[in-house]
Amino acid sequence: MLAESTTLWHIFCSPTGREMAVGCRGLSLSGYSPLKREAVMCRGTLLNEGARGPLPPYKESDMSRWISILIVCAAVLAWAVPPAAAQAALVAAQSDKYGVYLTDAVGHAVYLFTADQQSTKEAKAMSHCYDACAQAWPPLTTEGKPKAGTQAQASLLGTMQRQDGRIQVTYNGWPLYYFAKDQPQGQPAGQHVQGFGGEWYLVQPQGTKVAAK
Protein backbone atom coordinates (compact mmCIF):
# COMPACT_ATOMS: atom_id res chain seq x y z
CA MET A 1 0.00 0.00 0.00
CA LEU A 2 1.32 3.48 -0.88
CA ALA A 3 2.23 6.00 1.77
CA GLU A 4 -0.18 8.89 2.31
CA SER A 5 2.63 11.33 1.53
CA THR A 6 2.77 10.04 -2.03
CA THR A 7 1.38 12.72 -4.31
CA LEU A 8 1.27 10.69 -7.51
CA TRP A 9 2.44 7.31 -8.71
CA HIS A 10 2.51 7.08 -12.46
CA ILE A 11 2.70 3.44 -13.58
CA PHE A 12 3.74 2.20 -17.00
CA CYS A 13 3.64 -1.31 -18.47
CA SER A 14 6.81 -2.74 -19.97
CA PRO A 15 6.89 -4.49 -23.38
CA THR A 16 6.85 -7.89 -21.67
CA GLY A 17 3.69 -6.98 -19.80
CA ARG A 18 5.18 -8.42 -16.63
CA GLU A 19 7.16 -5.52 -15.29
CA MET A 20 6.20 -2.02 -14.26
CA ALA A 21 8.20 0.90 -12.94
CA VAL A 22 6.98 2.33 -9.68
CA GLY A 23 8.97 4.67 -7.46
CA CYS A 24 8.57 7.61 -5.12
CA ARG A 25 10.31 9.05 -2.08
CA GLY A 26 12.54 6.02 -1.76
CA LEU A 27 9.63 3.59 -1.91
CA SER A 28 9.69 0.79 -4.45
CA LEU A 29 8.03 -2.47 -5.41
CA SER A 30 10.75 -5.11 -5.73
CA GLY A 31 10.92 -7.15 -8.90
CA TYR A 32 9.43 -4.48 -11.14
CA SER A 33 11.89 -3.20 -13.73
CA PRO A 34 10.71 -2.19 -17.24
CA LEU A 35 12.49 -2.84 -20.51
CA LYS A 36 11.57 0.67 -21.56
CA ARG A 37 11.54 3.19 -18.74
CA GLU A 38 8.98 5.87 -19.31
CA ALA A 39 8.53 8.15 -16.33
CA VAL A 40 7.59 7.94 -12.71
CA MET A 41 6.07 11.17 -11.44
CA CYS A 42 6.07 11.89 -7.74
CA ARG A 43 5.90 15.00 -5.64
CA GLY A 44 6.84 17.28 -8.53
CA THR A 45 9.85 15.21 -9.62
CA LEU A 46 10.35 13.41 -12.91
CA LEU A 47 12.47 10.25 -12.74
CA ASN A 48 13.33 9.10 -16.24
CA GLU A 49 16.54 7.12 -16.75
CA GLY A 50 18.14 9.10 -13.95
CA ALA A 51 17.05 12.52 -15.23
CA ARG A 52 15.23 14.84 -12.86
CA GLY A 53 13.12 17.88 -13.51
CA PRO A 54 10.01 19.70 -12.26
CA LEU A 55 6.51 18.59 -13.21
CA PRO A 56 3.24 20.51 -13.28
CA PRO A 57 1.24 20.23 -10.05
CA TYR A 58 -0.91 17.12 -9.76
CA LYS A 59 -4.65 17.68 -10.15
CA GLU A 60 -7.32 15.46 -8.64
CA SER A 61 -9.21 15.72 -11.94
CA ASP A 62 -6.41 13.71 -13.55
CA MET A 63 -7.19 10.62 -11.45
CA SER A 64 -9.45 9.11 -14.13
CA ARG A 65 -6.50 9.21 -16.52
CA TRP A 66 -4.30 7.26 -14.13
CA ILE A 67 -7.07 4.71 -13.62
CA SER A 68 -7.26 4.29 -17.39
CA ILE A 69 -3.51 3.65 -17.51
CA LEU A 70 -3.86 0.95 -14.87
CA ILE A 71 -6.68 -0.71 -16.85
CA VAL A 72 -4.50 -0.75 -19.98
CA CYS A 73 -1.62 -2.24 -17.99
CA ALA A 74 -3.89 -4.97 -16.66
CA ALA A 75 -4.92 -5.83 -20.21
CA VAL A 76 -1.29 -6.03 -21.31
CA LEU A 77 -0.48 -8.29 -18.38
CA ALA A 78 -3.14 -10.69 -19.54
CA TRP A 79 -1.65 -11.44 -22.96
CA ALA A 80 1.83 -10.06 -23.57
CA VAL A 81 3.86 -13.01 -22.26
CA PRO A 82 2.11 -16.15 -21.07
CA PRO A 83 2.73 -17.35 -17.49
CA ALA A 84 3.90 -20.88 -16.78
CA ALA A 85 1.35 -23.32 -18.14
CA ALA A 86 0.09 -26.26 -16.12
CA GLN A 87 1.16 -28.34 -19.12
CA ALA A 88 2.99 -26.43 -21.85
CA ALA A 89 2.19 -27.60 -25.38
CA LEU A 90 4.06 -27.07 -28.63
CA VAL A 91 2.46 -27.05 -32.06
CA ALA A 92 3.64 -26.15 -35.54
CA ALA A 93 2.80 -22.95 -37.38
CA GLN A 94 3.71 -21.89 -40.89
CA SER A 95 4.47 -18.66 -42.68
CA ASP A 96 5.63 -17.82 -46.19
CA LYS A 97 8.71 -16.11 -44.77
CA TYR A 98 9.92 -18.74 -42.29
CA GLY A 99 8.26 -21.99 -43.32
CA VAL A 100 7.21 -24.35 -40.51
CA TYR A 101 8.22 -23.45 -36.93
CA LEU A 102 7.10 -24.20 -33.39
CA THR A 103 4.76 -22.12 -31.23
CA ASP A 104 2.94 -22.64 -27.98
CA ALA A 105 -0.73 -23.63 -27.94
CA VAL A 106 -1.96 -20.04 -28.45
CA GLY A 107 0.42 -19.09 -31.24
CA HIS A 108 3.42 -17.50 -29.49
CA ALA A 109 6.57 -18.42 -31.42
CA VAL A 110 9.37 -20.07 -29.44
CA TYR A 111 13.11 -19.67 -30.01
CA LEU A 112 16.42 -21.32 -29.22
CA PHE A 113 19.50 -19.35 -28.09
CA THR A 114 22.85 -20.35 -29.56
CA ALA A 115 24.74 -19.26 -26.42
CA ASP A 116 22.89 -21.92 -24.37
CA GLN A 117 24.18 -25.40 -23.78
CA GLN A 118 22.21 -28.04 -25.67
CA SER A 119 21.72 -31.24 -23.75
CA THR A 120 23.67 -34.28 -24.93
CA LYS A 121 24.46 -37.72 -23.54
CA GLU A 122 27.38 -36.13 -21.67
CA ALA A 123 25.84 -32.83 -20.53
CA LYS A 124 22.54 -31.37 -19.38
CA ALA A 125 20.80 -28.44 -21.05
CA MET A 126 21.85 -25.12 -19.54
CA SER A 127 20.39 -21.64 -20.00
CA HIS A 128 22.66 -18.63 -20.24
CA CYS A 129 19.76 -16.18 -20.40
CA TYR A 130 18.98 -14.46 -17.11
CA ASP A 131 18.27 -10.96 -15.78
CA ALA A 132 17.96 -8.46 -18.66
CA CYS A 133 18.18 -11.28 -21.20
CA ALA A 134 15.27 -13.12 -19.60
CA GLN A 135 13.20 -9.92 -19.64
CA ALA A 136 13.70 -9.54 -23.39
CA TRP A 137 13.49 -13.30 -24.01
CA PRO A 138 11.22 -14.83 -21.34
CA PRO A 139 11.73 -18.59 -20.92
CA LEU A 140 8.94 -20.98 -21.85
CA THR A 141 8.11 -22.54 -18.49
CA THR A 142 5.75 -25.28 -17.40
CA GLU A 143 4.33 -26.70 -14.20
CA GLY A 144 3.82 -30.17 -15.64
CA LYS A 145 5.15 -32.44 -18.35
CA PRO A 146 5.15 -30.59 -21.69
CA LYS A 147 2.95 -31.96 -24.45
CA ALA A 148 3.58 -32.35 -28.19
CA GLY A 149 0.80 -31.05 -30.40
CA THR A 150 0.49 -30.88 -34.18
CA GLN A 151 3.79 -31.84 -35.90
CA ALA A 152 5.82 -31.44 -32.69
CA GLN A 153 7.72 -34.58 -31.65
CA ALA A 154 7.17 -35.84 -28.10
CA SER A 155 10.55 -37.60 -28.16
CA LEU A 156 12.30 -34.22 -28.52
CA LEU A 157 10.45 -32.53 -25.64
CA GLY A 158 12.14 -32.20 -22.27
CA THR A 159 12.65 -29.85 -19.33
CA MET A 160 15.43 -28.27 -17.31
CA GLN A 161 15.48 -26.36 -14.03
CA ARG A 162 16.40 -22.69 -14.06
CA GLN A 163 18.37 -20.95 -11.32
CA ASP A 164 15.17 -19.61 -9.75
CA GLY A 165 13.67 -23.11 -9.59
CA ARG A 166 11.24 -22.72 -12.46
CA ILE A 167 11.00 -25.52 -15.00
CA GLN A 168 11.88 -24.49 -18.55
CA VAL A 169 10.78 -26.46 -21.60
CA THR A 170 13.47 -27.82 -23.93
CA TYR A 171 13.20 -29.18 -27.46
CA ASN A 172 15.90 -31.36 -28.97
CA GLY A 173 17.94 -30.36 -25.92
CA TRP A 174 17.62 -26.61 -26.46
CA PRO A 175 15.94 -24.41 -23.80
CA LEU A 176 13.03 -22.52 -25.37
CA TYR A 177 12.13 -18.83 -25.07
CA TYR A 178 9.56 -16.29 -26.12
CA PHE A 179 10.47 -12.90 -27.59
CA ALA A 180 8.93 -9.97 -25.72
CA LYS A 181 8.21 -8.02 -28.93
CA ASP A 182 6.18 -10.84 -30.47
CA GLN A 183 2.39 -10.91 -30.44
CA PRO A 184 0.22 -14.04 -30.38
CA GLN A 185 -0.29 -15.45 -33.88
CA GLY A 186 1.61 -12.51 -35.35
CA GLN A 187 4.68 -12.56 -37.57
CA PRO A 188 7.67 -13.59 -35.40
CA ALA A 189 10.06 -10.69 -34.82
CA GLY A 190 12.90 -12.58 -33.12
CA GLN A 191 14.23 -14.74 -35.96
CA HIS A 192 18.02 -14.40 -36.42
CA VAL A 193 18.28 -11.63 -33.84
CA GLN A 194 21.71 -11.16 -32.27
CA GLY A 195 21.97 -10.24 -28.62
CA PHE A 196 23.16 -11.24 -25.15
CA GLY A 197 26.14 -13.13 -26.52
CA GLY A 198 24.40 -15.30 -29.08
CA GLU A 199 21.82 -15.57 -31.83
CA TRP A 200 18.12 -16.39 -31.61
CA TYR A 201 16.28 -18.67 -34.00
CA LEU A 202 12.85 -20.13 -34.52
CA VAL A 203 12.74 -23.90 -34.08
CA GLN A 204 11.63 -26.43 -36.66
CA PRO A 205 9.56 -29.51 -35.66
CA GLN A 206 12.60 -31.73 -36.31
CA GLY A 207 14.48 -29.79 -33.62
CA THR A 208 16.82 -27.69 -35.73
CA LYS A 209 16.86 -23.93 -36.07
CA VAL A 210 15.07 -22.16 -38.89
CA ALA A 211 17.85 -21.04 -41.21
CA ALA A 212 18.61 -17.34 -41.46
CA LYS A 213 17.62 -15.72 -44.74
PyMOL commands that set and color helices and strands:
alter all, ss='L'
color gray80, all
select helices_A, chain A and resi 60-79+132-136+154-156
alter helices_A, ss='H'
color red, helices_A
select strands_A, chain A and resi 12-13+20-21+23-24+27-28+40-42+45-47+89-95+99-104+111-113+147-148+157-161+167-171+174-175+193-195+198-202
alter strands_A, ss='S'
color yellow, strands_A
deselect
rebuild
show_as cartoon
